[in-house]
Amino acid sequence: MMPLSMVKEGEPNVIRKVGGKEETKRFLENLGFVAGGTVTVISRADGNMIVNIRDSRVAIGKEMANRIMVS
């Protein structure tokens, strides 16, 4: 497992765990970041990243990406 912030662009990854405070977890779950889901990094800019999740593109910061563990 590694944080989403460390994966390569274009590679689909399976979400294993979402960490952080309860409100942070809930926020990420509402965006579609749930264990077992697939996420693909589309691009990065200034520490932020655009990811594809549930057929949607979502922009998240590095802090958030560090809390999402994938494999």
Buried (B, 14 or more C-beta within 10 A) or exposed (E): EEBBBEBEEEEEBEBBEBEBEEEBBEBBEEBBBBEEBEBBBEEBEEEBBBBBBEEEEBEBEBEBBBBBBBE
